[in-house]
Amino acid sequence: MGTGDRRGKKRVPAEYKVDCIHAEDFIISLSRDISADGMFIRTENPPAVGQKVILKFSVDGLEDLELAGRVAWVNTSGDRRDHGMGIKFIKPKVAMQREILQAVHKVAVLEGVA
């Protein structure tokens, strides 16, 4: 089963600075894409699958978002640009999901991605 088959929601390409806190460690990285229920974060040293993380990021007008997530999968092989981890958000509020997607889609349309 491919990665896309496991996702509940469509991901939109989006590059945002993301602070990822896990098990007393801290990663500052960039996202590759985002959906209502998760995001991919680029990193050479992802935490283990199943580990809980706290993500802090801002999305076009939505400042200092903080969401809990769990590492759903990691990729550390192949092209280094594809190294990172898929994060599934843990019980995000529906209103927050909606706001994130509206902001991401607005940026995608402005950048000609959508």
N, C-alpha and C positions, 0 to 999 in steps of 0.2 A: 504494500500500500504506500503510495507516495505521500509526501508531506501535505500537499494540497488536499488530499482526500480526507485527512484527519481534522481539518479546520472546520469550525462551525460557521464562520463568517468570512467574507471576501476581504483580503488584505489589500491595502493601498500603499504604493511606494511612498515613503516619507522618511526624511532624514532629520532627526532631532537629537540634540544632546540629551543623554540619559545618564543619571546617576543610579547605580544599582548597588544596593546594600544587601549583603548576605553573610551569614555566619561570621559576623565581626570583620568582614572584608568589604572592600569598596571598589567598584569599577566605574570609571567615567568613560563612556563610549558614545556611539551613535546608533540610532535605530536604522533599520533598512526598510521596514514596512510596519504597518499597524492595522488592526481591525478592532471591532467592538469588543472582542474577547481576548486579544493578545497582541504581541508584537515580537519582531525579531530584533535582537541586539547584537551588533558586531563586537566580538571579543576573541582574543587568542586564548584566554584562560577562563572558560565558562565554569560555573559551579556544576556539580553533578545533577543529573536528571532527578527530578523530584524535590530538589531543594527549594525552600521558600525564599523569595526575594522581595525587597521593597524597591519600587521604581519611583524616581522623582524626575519629572520633565515638564516642559512647557510646550504647548501646541498653539500656534497662531491665536493669541489673545487669551488663551487659558493658561494662566501662570501658576507655576509651582504645584502641579498635579502630583499626588502621591497615591500610588496603587500597589496593593499586594499582588504578588504573582507566584507562580511555580514554574520551574524549568521543565518544559515538556519534552524537549529534545535538544541535542547539541550537535554541532558539526565542526570538527577540527581537521578534516581531510580535504584534499583538493585545493582549489584556488583560495588563497588567503582572504580574498575579498568576501568569500562566503563563510568564513569561520564565525561562529557565534552560537547563539542559543535562541530557541523559540520559547517565549514566555506566555503562559496562559494566565490571564488575570483571574484572581480569586474573588468571586462575588462582587464584581463592580456594580455600583448603583446604575440603574438603567438611564437615569438622567445624565450621569457622567459619560456613559458610553455614547449616548446621543450627541452630547456636546463635543466629545473628542472627534467623532466621525464627521460632524458638520464642519468643524475647523479643518480637519485633514482634507476633506473633499473640496473645501473652499480653496485651500492652497494648491491642491492638485489641478483644479480647473484653471487657476491663475498661472500655473506653471505649464499647462498643456499636457498634464499626465493623464487625466481622466478620460 
